[in-house]
Amino acid sequence: MPFEDRSFDLIVSNNGLNNVKDAPQVLAECARVAAVRAQLVMTANLPGTFALFYELFQMLLEDRGLKAEVEALHAHIRAKRKTAQEWQDLVEEAGFTVRKTTESSFTWSFLNGTALFQHWFIRLAFLPPWVAILPPEQATEFMAFFEGRLNRLALERGGLHLEVPFLCLDALRT
């Protein structure tokens, strides 16, 4: 970052750090620009986020014999969803002292799979990596079938309700 060492008293990341390629490098850079006793406050989605969605995704991949794609799905989830302890360790390794961690969750509800796939943020941040897991020649048909299955599930359950467990971490630069 184009900032001098110890430039900031507060650094806030709302679900940003779990979406970077190299979280340790980003946290090291945060530590560099943080003044002594600067506060770092971050949130990150935890394992279990969209569990219902990912379970159905995996089942449909398995039904089609797409074993490599199941592994790619697991790798995608793992890359985005560190545990609370992993986040705490990374933050401390970067030079911060964790003062408090809080775990909670919320439910993100959609009318159905069509509404999920049409949501602007899903289209921006989620859909491209999901489609990239699939063989290109099967992606359009698979996602249409998946959407239909999500729509049926939503009819059965009165909507598509996706749980999002998250971490809020508060730390000081030491």
Backbone as JSON Lines, residues from 0, in Angstrom:
{"i":0,"aa":"M","n":[0.84,-1.18,0.0],"ca":[0.0,0.0,0.0],"c":[0.89,1.24,0.0]}
{"i":1,"aa":"P","n":[0.48,2.26,-0.66],"ca":[1.32,3.46,-0.78],"c":[1.21,4.38,0.44]}
{"i":2,"aa":"F","n":[1.39,3.82,1.63],"ca":[1.31,4.6,2.86],"c":[2.57,4.38,3.67]}
{"i":3,"aa":"E","n":[2.93,5.39,4.43],"ca":[4.1,5.28,5.28],"c":[3.84,4.32,6.43]}
{"i":4,"aa":"D","n":[4.92,3.79,6.98],"ca":[4.82,2.94,8.15],"c":[4.08,3.68,9.26]}
{"i":5,"aa":"R","n":[3.3,2.96,10.01],"ca":[2.59,3.47,11.19],"c":[1.68,4.66,10.88]}
{"i":6,"aa":"S","n":[0.99,4.62,9.77],"ca":[0.14,5.73,9.33],"c":[-1.28,5.71,9.89]}
{"i":7,"aa":"F","n":[-1.77,4.56,10.35],"ca":[-3.18,4.45,10.69],"c":[-3.4,4.01,12.13]}
{"i":8,"aa":"D","n":[-4.47,4.55,12.73],"ca":[-4.87,4.16,14.07],"c":[-5.99,3.13,14.06]}
{"i":9,"aa":"L","n":[-6.65,2.97,12.93],"ca":[-7.75,2.03,12.81],"c":[-7.76,1.42,11.41]}
{"i":10,"aa":"I","n":[-7.85,0.1,11.35],"ca":[-7.97,-0.62,10.09],"c":[-9.2,-1.52,10.22]}
{"i":11,"aa":"V","n":[-10.11,-1.41,9.26],"ca":[-11.35,-2.17,9.29],"c":[-11.48,-2.97,8.0]}
{"i":12,"aa":"S","n":[-11.82,-4.24,8.14],"ca":[-12.08,-5.09,6.98],"c":[-13.37,-5.86,7.23]}
{"i":13,"aa":"N","n":[-14.36,-5.59,6.42],"ca":[-15.63,-6.31,6.51],"c":[-15.68,-7.32,5.38]}
{"i":14,"aa":"N","n":[-15.33,-8.55,5.71],"ca":[-15.3,-9.65,4.74],"c":[-14.36,-9.39,3.58]}
{"i":15,"aa":"G","n":[-13.32,-8.65,3.82],"ca":[-12.34,-8.4,2.78],"c":[-11.17,-9.37,2.83]}
{"i":16,"aa":"L","n":[-10.68,-9.66,4.02],"ca":[-9.49,-10.48,4.14],"c":[-9.7,-11.92,3.68]}
{"i":17,"aa":"N","n":[-10.92,-12.43,3.78],"ca":[-11.15,-13.78,3.31],"c":[-11.29,-13.85,1.79]}
{"i":18,"aa":"N","n":[-11.18,-12.71,1.14],"ca":[-11.3,-12.68,-0.32],"c":[-10.02,-12.22,-1.02]}
{"i":19,"aa":"V","n":[-8.91,-12.22,-0.31],"ca":[-7.63,-11.87,-0.93],"c":[-6.86,-13.16,-1.22]}
{"i":20,"aa":"K","n":[-5.92,-13.08,-2.13],"ca":[-5.14,-14.28,-2.49],"c":[-4.15,-14.68,-1.41]}
{"i":21,"aa":"D","n":[-3.6,-13.71,-0.69],"ca":[-2.56,-14.0,0.29],"c":[-2.84,-13.24,1.59]}
{"i":22,"aa":"A","n":[-3.68,-13.83,2.43],"ca":[-4.06,-13.17,3.68],"c":[-2.86,-12.85,4.58]}
{"i":23,"aa":"P","n":[-1.89,-13.75,4.74],"ca":[-0.73,-13.39,5.58],"c":[0.01,-12.15,5.06]}
{"i":24,"aa":"Q","n":[0.16,-12.04,3.75],"ca":[0.84,-10.88,3.17],"c":[0.03,-9.6,3.41]}
{"i":25,"aa":"V","n":[-1.27,-9.68,3.24],"ca":[-2.13,-8.51,3.45],"c":[-2.1,-8.1,4.93]}
{"i":26,"aa":"L","n":[-2.16,-9.07,5.83],"ca":[-2.11,-8.74,7.26],"c":[-0.75,-8.16,7.64]}
{"i":27,"aa":"A","n":[0.32,-8.65,7.04],"ca":[1.65,-8.07,7.29],"c":[1.69,-6.62,6.84]}
{"i":28,"aa":"E","n":[1.06,-6.34,5.72],"ca":[1.01,-4.96,5.22],"c":[0.14,-4.1,6.14]}
{"i":29,"aa":"C","n":[-0.94,-4.65,6.64],"ca":[-1.77,-3.93,7.62],"c":[-0.94,-3.6,8.86]}
{"i":30,"aa":"A","n":[-0.16,-4.56,9.31],"ca":[0.68,-4.33,10.5],"c":[1.72,-3.25,10.23]}
{"i":31,"aa":"R","n":[2.25,-3.23,9.01],"ca":[3.25,-2.22,8.67],"c":[2.68,-0.81,8.75]}
{"i":32,"aa":"V","n":[1.46,-0.63,8.25],"ca":[0.88,0.72,8.21],"c":[0.14,1.07,9.5]}
{"i":33,"aa":"A","n":[0.03,0.13,10.43],"ca":[-0.67,0.38,11.7],"c":[0.28,1.0,12.71]}
{"i":34,"aa":"A","n":[-0.17,2.08,13.32],"ca":[0.59,2.7,14.41],"c":[0.59,1.75,15.61]}
{"i":35,"aa":"V","n":[1.54,1.95,16.51],"ca":[1.54,1.17,17.74],"c":[0.21,1.42,18.45]}
{"i":36,"aa":"R","n":[-0.4,0.35,18.9],"ca":[-1.72,0.35,19.56],"c":[-2.86,0.66,18.6]}
{"i":37,"aa":"A","n":[-2.6,0.62,17.3],"ca":[-3.69,0.77,16.33],"c":[-4.63,-0.42,16.45]}
{"i":38,"aa":"Q","n":[-5.87,-0.18,16.15],"ca":[-6.88,-1.23,16.25],"c":[-7.17,-1.82,14.86]}
{"i":39,"aa":"L","n":[-7.24,-3.13,14.8],"ca":[-7.68,-3.86,13.61],"c":[-9.0,-4.52,13.97]}
{"i":40,"aa":"V","n":[-10.02,-4.24,13.19],"ca":[-11.32,-4.88,13.37],"c":[-11.66,-5.53,12.04]}
{"i":41,"aa":"M","n":[-11.95,-6.82,12.1],"ca":[-12.25,-7.54,10.86],"c":[-13.4,-8.51,11.07]}
{"i":42,"aa":"T","n":[-14.13,-8.76,9.99],"ca":[-15.09,-9.84,9.96],"c":[-14.7,-10.77,8.83]}
{"i":43,"aa":"A","n":[-15.09,-12.03,8.99],"ca":[-14.84,-13.02,7.94],"c":[-15.89,-14.12,8.06]}
{"i":44,"aa":"N","n":[-16.39,-14.58,6.95],"ca":[-17.3,-15.71,6.96],"c":[-16.53,-16.96,7.34]}
{"i":45,"aa":"L","n":[-17.18,-17.83,8.08],"ca":[-16.54,-19.03,8.61],"c":[-16.98,-20.28,7.83]}
{"i":46,"aa":"P","n":[-16.3,-21.4,8.06],"ca":[-16.77,-22.65,7.47],"c":[-18.25,-22.88,7.84]}
{"i":47,"aa":"G","n":[-18.98,-23.41,6.92],"ca":[-20.41,-23.61,7.12],"c":[-21.25,-22.58,6.39]}
{"i":48,"aa":"T","n":[-20.61,-21.53,5.87],"ca":[-21.33,-20.52,5.11],"c":[-21.96,-21.17,3.88]}
{"i":49,"aa":"F","n":[-23.24,-20.92,3.69],"ca":[-24.02,-21.45,2.56],"c":[-23.97,-22.98,2.52]}
{"i":50,"aa":"A","n":[-23.92,-23.64,3.68],"ca":[-23.76,-25.1,3.72],"c":[-24.81,-25.82,2.88]}
{"i":51,"aa":"L","n":[-26.06,-25.42,2.99],"ca":[-27.14,-26.06,2.22],"c":[-26.85,-25.97,0.72]}
{"i":52,"aa":"F","n":[-26.45,-24.81,0.27],"ca":[-26.13,-24.58,-1.14],"c":[-24.98,-25.49,-1.58]}
{"i":53,"aa":"Y","n":[-23.89,-25.5,-0.8],"ca":[-22.72,-26.27,-1.19],"c":[-22.97,-27.78,-1.12]}
{"i":54,"aa":"E","n":[-23.82,-28.22,-0.19],"ca":[-24.16,-29.64,-0.13],"c":[-24.89,-30.07,-1.39]}
{"i":55,"aa":"L","n":[-25.83,-29.27,-1.85],"ca":[-26.55,-29.58,-3.09],"c":[-25.62,-29.5,-4.29]}
{"i":56,"aa":"F","n":[-24.77,-28.5,-4.34],"ca":[-23.78,-28.35,-5.42],"c":[-22.93,-29.62,-5.5]}
{"i":57,"aa":"Q","n":[-22.41,-30.06,-4.35],"ca":[-21.57,-31.25,-4.33],"c":[-22.35,-32.49,-4.77]}
{"i":58,"aa":"M","n":[-23.57,-32.64,-4.29],"ca":[-24.38,-33.79,-4.66],"c":[-24.61,-33.85,-6.17]}
{"i":59,"aa":"L","n":[-24.91,-32.7,-6.78],"ca":[-25.14,-32.67,-8.22],"c":[-23.86,-32.97,-9.0]}
{"i":60,"aa":"L","n":[-22.72,-32.49,-8.5],"ca":[-21.44,-32.83,-9.14],"c":[-21.19,-34.34,-9.04]}
{"i":61,"aa":"E","n":[-21.41,-34.9,-7.86],"ca":[-21.19,-36.34,-7.67],"c":[-22.12,-37.16,-8.54]}
{"i":62,"aa":"D","n":[-23.38,-36.73,-8.65],"ca":[-24.35,-37.44,-9.5],"c":[-23.89,-37.52,-10.95]}
{"i":63,"aa":"R","n":[-23.12,-36.55,-11.37],"ca":[-22.61,-36.53,-12.75],"c":[-21.21,-37.12,-12.88]}
{"i":64,"aa":"G","n":[-20.68,-37.62,-11.76],"ca":[-19.36,-38.23,-11.79],"c":[-18.22,-37.23,-11.94]}
{"i":65,"aa":"L","n":[-18.43,-36.01,-11.52],"ca":[-17.43,-34.96,-11.68],"c":[-16.56,-34.88,-10.42]}
{"i":66,"aa":"K","n":[-15.72,-35.89,-10.24],"ca":[-14.9,-36.0,-9.03],"c":[-13.89,-34.87,-8.9]}
{"i":67,"aa":"A","n":[-13.23,-34.51,-9.99],"ca":[-12.25,-33.42,-9.93],"c":[-12.94,-32.1,-9.57]}
{"i":68,"aa":"E","n":[-14.16,-31.93,-10.03],"ca":[-14.9,-30.7,-9.73],"c":[-15.35,-30.67,-8.27]}
{"i":69,"aa":"V","n":[-15.64,-31.84,-7.69],"ca":[-15.94,-31.89,-6.26],"c":[-14.73,-31.41,-5.47]}
{"i":70,"aa":"E","n":[-13.55,-31.89,-5.87],"ca":[-12.32,-31.44,-5.2],"c":[-12.1,-29.95,-5.4]}
{"i":71,"aa":"A","n":[-12.39,-29.45,-6.6],"ca":[-12.25,-28.02,-6.86],"c":[-13.24,-27.22,-6.0]}
{"i":72,"aa":"L","n":[-14.44,-27.75,-5.81],"ca":[-15.42,-27.08,-4.96],"c":[-14.91,-27.02,-3.52]}
{"i":73,"aa":"H","n":[-14.37,-28.13,-3.02],"ca":[-13.83,-28.13,-1.66],"c":[-12.67,-27.14,-1.53]}
{"i":74,"aa":"A","n":[-11.81,-27.09,-2.54],"ca":[-10.68,-26.15,-2.5],"c":[-11.18,-24.71,-2.51]}
{"i":75,"aa":"H","n":[-12.21,-24.44,-3.29],"ca":[-12.8,-23.09,-3.33],"c":[-13.33,-22.7,-1.95]}
{"i":76,"aa":"I","n":[-14.08,-23.6,-1.34],"ca":[-14.65,-23.31,-0.02],"c":[-13.53,-23.1,0.99]}
{"i":77,"aa":"R","n":[-12.56,-23.98,0.98],"ca":[-11.46,-23.91,1.95],"c":[-10.67,-22.6,1.8]}
{"i":78,"aa":"A","n":[-10.48,-22.16,0.57],"ca":[-9.73,-20.92,0.32],"c":[-10.45,-19.7,0.9]}
{"i":79,"aa":"K","n":[-11.77,-19.74,0.95],"ca":[-12.56,-18.59,1.38],"c":[-12.99,-18.65,2.84]}
{"i":80,"aa":"R","n":[-12.89,-19.81,3.48],"ca":[-13.49,-20.0,4.79],"c":[-12.51,-20.58,5.8]}
{"i":81,"aa":"K","n":[-11.68,-19.72,6.37],"ca":[-10.78,-20.15,7.44],"c":[-11.57,-20.23,8.75]}
{"i":82,"aa":"T","n":[-11.07,-21.03,9.68],"ca":[-11.7,-21.11,10.99],"c":[-11.36,-19.87,11.8]}
{"i":83,"aa":"A","n":[-12.1,-19.68,12.89],"ca":[-11.81,-18.55,13.79],"c":[-10.39,-18.65,14.33]}
{"i":84,"aa":"Q","n":[-9.96,-19.85,14.68],"ca":[-8.6,-20.02,15.21],"c":[-7.55,-19.71,14.15]}
{"i":85,"aa":"E","n":[-7.79,-20.12,12.92],"ca":[-6.84,-19.79,11.85],"c":[-6.71,-18.29,11.67]}
{"i":86,"aa":"W","n":[-7.85,-17.57,11.71],"ca":[-7.79,-16.1,11.6],"c":[-7.04,-15.49,12.76]}
{"i":87,"aa":"Q","n":[-7.31,-15.98,13.96],"ca":[-6.61,-15.45,15.13],"c":[-5.11,-15.69,15.0]}
{"i":88,"aa":"D","n":[-4.7,-16.86,14.59],"ca":[-3.28,-17.17,14.42],"c":[-2.64,-16.26,13.36]}
{"i":89,"aa":"L","n":[-3.31,-16.06,12.23],"ca":[-2.77,-15.2,11.17],"c":[-2.61,-13.76,11.65]}
{"i":90,"aa":"V","n":[-3.61,-13.26,12.35],"ca":[-3.56,-11.88,12.85],"c":[-2.41,-11.72,13.86]}
{"i":91,"aa":"E","n":[-2.26,-12.69,14.74],"ca":[-1.18,-12.61,15.73],"c":[0.19,-12.77,15.08]}
{"i":92,"aa":"E","n":[0.31,-13.65,14.1],"ca":[1.59,-13.81,13.38],"c":[1.99,-12.52,12.67]}
{"i":93,"aa":"A","n":[1.02,-11.71,12.29],"ca":[1.3,-10.45,11.6],"c":[1.76,-9.35,12.56]}
{"i":94,"aa":"G","n":[1.59,-9.56,13.87],"ca":[2.05,-8.55,14.83],"c":[0.96,-7.85,15.61]}
{"i":95,"aa":"F","n":[-0.23,-8.4,15.59],"ca":[-1.33,-7.85,16.36],"c":[-1.59,-8.75,17.56]}
{"i":96,"aa":"T","n":[-2.19,-8.18,18.59],"ca":[-2.65,-8.95,19.74],"c":[-4.17,-8.97,19.71]}
{"i":97,"aa":"V","n":[-4.72,-10.16,19.62],"ca":[-6.18,-10.29,19.56],"c":[-6.76,-10.02,20.94]}
{"i":98,"aa":"R","n":[-7.69,-9.07,20.98],"ca":[-8.36,-8.73,22.25],"c":[-9.66,-9.49,22.42]}
{"i":99,"aa":"K","n":[-10.36,-9.68,21.33],"ca":[-11.67,-10.32,21.45],"c":[-12.07,-10.92,20.11]}
{"i":100,"aa":"T","n":[-12.68,-12.09,20.16],"ca":[-13.3,-12.66,18.99],"c":[-14.75,-12.99,19.34]}
{"i":101,"aa":"T","n":[-15.61,-12.77,18.39],"ca":[-17.02,-13.07,18.56],"c":[-17.49,-13.83,17.33]}
{"i":102,"aa":"E","n":[-18.14,-14.95,17.55],"ca":[-18.72,-15.7,16.45],"c":[-20.23,-15.57,16.52]}
{"i":103,"aa":"S","n":[-20.83,-15.38,15.37],"ca":[-22.28,-15.27,15.29],"c":[-22.69,-15.76,13.9]}
{"i":104,"aa":"S","n":[-23.94,-15.58,13.56],"ca":[-24.4,-15.96,12.22],"c":[-25.66,-15.17,11.87]}
{"i":105,"aa":"F","n":[-25.95,-15.17,10.59],"ca":[-27.2,-14.61,10.11],"c":[-27.68,-15.5,8.97]}
{"i":106,"aa":"T","n":[-28.91,-15.32,8.6],"ca":[-29.48,-16.07,7.49],"c":[-29.74,-15.11,6.35]}
{"i":107,"aa":"W","n":[-29.23,-15.48,5.18],"ca":[-29.47,-14.69,3.97],"c":[-30.53,-15.45,3.19]}
{"i":108,"aa":"S","n":[-31.69,-14.85,3.04],"ca":[-32.81,-15.53,2.42],"c":[-33.1,-14.98,1.03]}
{"i":109,"aa":"F","n":[-33.48,-15.9,0.15],"ca":[-33.86,-15.59,-1.23],"c":[-35.18,-16.28,-1.53]}
{"i":110,"aa":"L","n":[-35.95,-15.74,-2.42],"ca":[-37.2,-16.37,-2.81],"c":[-36.94,-17.79,-3.32]}
{"i":111,"aa":"N","n":[-35.88,-17.91,-4.15],"ca":[-35.55,-19.21,-4.74],"c":[-34.16,-19.12,-5.38]}
{"i":112,"aa":"G","n":[-33.79,-20.17,-6.1],"ca":[-32.49,-20.19,-6.76],"c":[-32.34,-19.13,-7.83]}
{"i":113,"aa":"T","n":[-33.41,-18.84,-8.53],"ca":[-33.37,-17.8,-9.56],"c":[-33.04,-16.45,-8.92]}
{"i":114,"aa":"A","n":[-33.7,-16.15,-7.81],"ca":[-33.42,-14.89,-7.11],"c":[-31.98,-14.86,-6.6]}
{"i":115,"aa":"L","n":[-31.5,-16.0,-6.1],"ca":[-30.1,-16.07,-5.66],"c":[-29.16,-15.74,-6.82]}
{"i":116,"aa":"F","n":[-29.34,-16.42,-7.93],"ca":[-28.42,-16.25,-9.06],"c":[-28.56,-14.89,-9.74]}
{"i":117,"aa":"Q","n":[-29.68,-14.2,-9.54],"ca":[-29.87,-12.88,-10.14],"c":[-29.44,-11.74,-9.2]}
{"i":118,"aa":"H","n":[-29.17,-12.05,-7.93],"ca":[-28.77,-11.0,-6.98],"c":[-27.45,-10.37,-7.46]}
{"i":119,"aa":"W","n":[-27.37,-9.06,-7.43],"ca":[-26.22,-8.34,-7.99],"c":[-24.91,-8.78,-7.34]}
{"i":120,"aa":"F","n":[-24.9,-8.97,-6.02],"ca":[-23.64,-9.32,-5.36],"c":[-23.26,-10.77,-5.64]}
{"i":121,"aa":"I","n":[-24.24,-11.65,-5.7],"ca":[-23.95,-13.04,-6.07],"c":[-23.36,-13.07,-7.47]}
{"i":122,"aa":"R","n":[-23.94,-12.31,-8.4],"ca":[-23.43,-12.27,-9.78],"c":[-22.01,-11.69,-9.85]}
{"i":123,"aa":"L","n":[-21.73,-10.73,-8.99],"ca":[-20.42,-10.09,-8.98],"c":[-19.35,-10.97,-8.34]}
{"i":124,"aa":"A","n":[-19.61,-11.46,-7.14],"ca":[-18.56,-12.08,-6.33],"c":[-18.61,-13.59,-6.22]}
{"i":125,"aa":"F","n":[-19.78,-14.18,-6.36],"ca":[-19.92,-15.61,-6.12],"c":[-20.04,-16.43,-7.4]}
{"i":126,"aa":"L","n":[-20.88,-16.0,-8.3],"ca":[-21.2,-16.79,-9.49],"c":[-19.98,-17.12,-10.36]}
{"i":127,"aa":"P","n":[-19.1,-16.16,-10.66],"ca":[-17.95,-16.52,-11.52],"c":[-17.08,-17.65,-10.95]}
{"i":128,"aa":"P","n":[-16.72,-17.65,-9.66],"ca":[-15.93,-18.78,-9.16],"c":[-16.71,-20.09,-9.15]}
{"i":129,"aa":"W","n":[-18.02,-20.04,-8.92],"ca":[-18.82,-21.27,-8.96],"c":[-18.81,-21.85,-10.36]}
{"i":130,"aa":"V","n":[-19.03,-21.01,-11.35],"ca":[-19.05,-21.48,-12.74],"c":[-17.67,-21.99,-13.15]}
{"i":131,"aa":"A","n":[-16.62,-21.36,-12.67],"ca":[-15.25,-21.76,-13.03],"c":[-14.91,-23.17,-12.53]}
{"i":132,"aa":"I","n":[-15.63,-23.67,-11.55],"ca":[-15.4,-25.03,-11.05],"c":[-15.82,-26.06,-12.09]}
{"i":133,"aa":"L","n":[-16.77,-25.71,-12.91],"ca":[-17.39,-26.65,-13.84],"c":[-16.62,-26.8,-15.15]}
{"i":134,"aa":"P","n":[-16.74,-27.95,-15.8],"ca":[-16.19,-28.06,-17.16],"c":[-16.9,-27.04,-18.05]}
{"i":135,"aa":"P","n":[-16.17,-26.27,-18.81],"ca":[-16.79,-25.19,-19.61],"c":[-17.94,-25.66,-20.5]}
{"i":136,"aa":"E","n":[-17.82,-26.84,-21.07],"ca":[-18.86,-27.33,-21.97],"c":[-20.14,-27.75,-21.23]}
{"i":137,"aa":"Q","n":[-20.06,-27.87,-19.91],"ca":[-21.22,-28.28,-19.12],"c":[-21.76,-27.16,-18.23]}
{"i":138,"aa":"A","n":[-21.06,-26.04,-18.16],"ca":[-21.37,-25.02,-17.16],"c":[-22.78,-24.45,-17.31]}
{"i":139,"aa":"T","n":[-23.19,-24.07,-18.5],"ca":[-24.51,-23.45,-18.68],"c":[-25.62,-24.4,-18.31]}
{"i":140,"aa":"E","n":[-25.55,-25.63,-18.81],"ca":[-26.59,-26.61,-18.53],"c":[-26.61,-26.99,-17.05]}
{"i":141,"aa":"F","n":[-25.42,-27.15,-16.45],"ca":[-25.35,-27.52,-15.04],"c":[-25.97,-26.44,-14.17]}
{"i":142,"aa":"M","n":[-25.59,-25.19,-14.41],"ca":[-26.1,-24.1,-13.57],"c":[-27.61,-23.95,-13.73]}
{"i":143,"aa":"A","n":[-28.15,-24.18,-14.93],"ca":[-29.6,-24.11,-15.12],"c":[-30.29,-25.23,-14.34]}
{"i":144,"aa":"F","n":[-29.72,-26.44,-14.37],"ca":[-30.27,-27.56,-13.62],"c":[-30.18,-27.28,-12.12]}
{"i":145,"aa":"F","n":[-29.03,-26.78,-11.67],"ca":[-28.82,-26.44,-10.27],"c":[-29.85,-25.4,-9.82]}
{"i":146,"aa":"E","n":[-30.06,-24.39,-10.64],"ca":[-31.05,-23.36,-10.32],"c":[-32.43,-23.98,-10.14]}
{"i":147,"aa":"G","n":[-32.79,-24.89,-11.03],"ca":[-34.08,-25.57,-10.91],"c":[-34.19,-26.37,-9.63]}
{"i":148,"aa":"R","n":[-33.13,-27.05,-9.25],"ca":[-33.13,-27.81,-8.0],"c":[-33.25,-26.88,-6.79]}
{"i":149,"aa":"L","n":[-32.56,-25.75,-6.83],"ca":[-32.69,-24.76,-5.76],"c":[-34.11,-24.22,-5.7]}
{"i":150,"aa":"N","n":[-34.72,-24.01,-6.87],"ca":[-36.1,-23.51,-6.91],"c":[-37.06,-24.51,-6.26]}
{"i":151,"aa":"R","n":[-36.88,-25.8,-6.55],"ca":[-37.73,-26.83,-5.94],"c":[-37.53,-26.89,-4.43]}
{"i":152,"aa":"L","n":[-36.28,-26.79,-4.01],"ca":[-35.96,-26.79,-2.59],"c":[-36.62,-25.6,-1.89]}
{"i":153,"aa":"A","n":[-36.56,-24.45,-2.54],"ca":[-37.18,-23.24,-1.98],"c":[-38.7,-23.4,-1.87]}
{"i":154,"aa":"L","n":[-39.33,-24.04,-2.83],"ca":[-40.77,-24.29,-2.76],"c":[-41.12,-25.16,-1.56]}
{"i":155,"aa":"E","n":[-40.3,-26.17,-1.32],"ca":[-40.52,-27.09,-0.2],"c":[-40.33,-26.4,1.15]}
{"i":156,"aa":"R","n":[-39.4,-25.44,1.21],"ca":[-39.0,-24.85,2.49],"c":[-39.5,-23.43,2.71]}
{"i":157,"aa":"G","n":[-40.28,-22.92,1.79],"ca":[-40.77,-21.55,1.96],"c":[-39.7,-20.51,1.72]}
{"i":158,"aa":"G","n":[-38.8,-20.79,0.82],"ca":[-37.72,-19.88,0.47],"c":[-36.38,-20.59,0.55]}
{"i":159,"aa":"L","n":[-35.38,-19.93,0.08],"ca":[-34.02,-20.45,0.12],"c":[-33.29,-19.68,1.22]}
{"i":160,"aa":"H","n":[-33.04,-20.35,2.33],"ca":[-32.47,-19.71,3.51],"c":[-31.05,-20.24,3.73]}
{"i":161,"aa":"L","n":[-30.07,-19.37,3.54],"ca":[-28.66,-19.77,3.61],"c":[-28.01,-19.18,4.86]}
{"i":162,"aa":"E","n":[-27.49,-20.04,5.68],"ca":[-26.85,-19.65,6.94],"c":[-25.44,-19.11,6.65]}
{"i":163,"aa":"V","n":[-25.08,-18.03,7.32],"ca":[-23.77,-17.42,7.16],"c":[-23.14,-17.21,8.54]}
{"i":164,"aa":"P","n":[-22.38,-18.21,9.02],"ca":[-21.64,-17.99,10.27],"c":[-20.46,-17.05,10.0]}
{"i":165,"aa":"F","n":[-20.17,-16.17,10.97],"ca":[-19.08,-15.23,10.75],"c":[-18.33,-14.95,12.05]}
{"i":166,"aa":"L","n":[-17.15,-14.42,11.88],"ca":[-16.26,-14.03,12.97],"c":[-16.1,-12.52,12.95]}
{"i":167,"aa":"C","n":[-16.12,-11.91,14.12],"ca":[-15.7,-10.53,14.29],"c":[-14.48,-10.57,15.22]}
{"i":168,"aa":"L","n":[-13.38,-10.03,14.77],"ca":[-12.12,-10.07,15.52],"c":[-11.65,-8.65,15.76]}
{"i":169,"aa":"D","n":[-11.25,-8.38,17.0],"ca":[-10.76,-7.07,17.42],"c":[-9.33,-7.27,17.95]}
{"i":170,"aa":"A","n":[-8.38,-6.55,17.37],"ca":[-6.97,-6.71,17.77],"c":[-6.27,-5.36,17.83]}
{"i":171,"aa":"L","n":[-5.16,-5.34,18.55],"ca":[-4.3,-4.15,18.64],"c":[-2.93,-4.45,18.08]}
{"i":172,"aa":"R","n":[-2.33,-3.47,17.45],"ca":[-0.96,-3.59,16.95],"c":[-0.02,-3.5,18.14]}
{"i":173,"aa":"T","n":[0.85,-4.49,18.27],"ca":[1.78,-4.51,19.4],"c":[3.17,-4.07,18.96]}
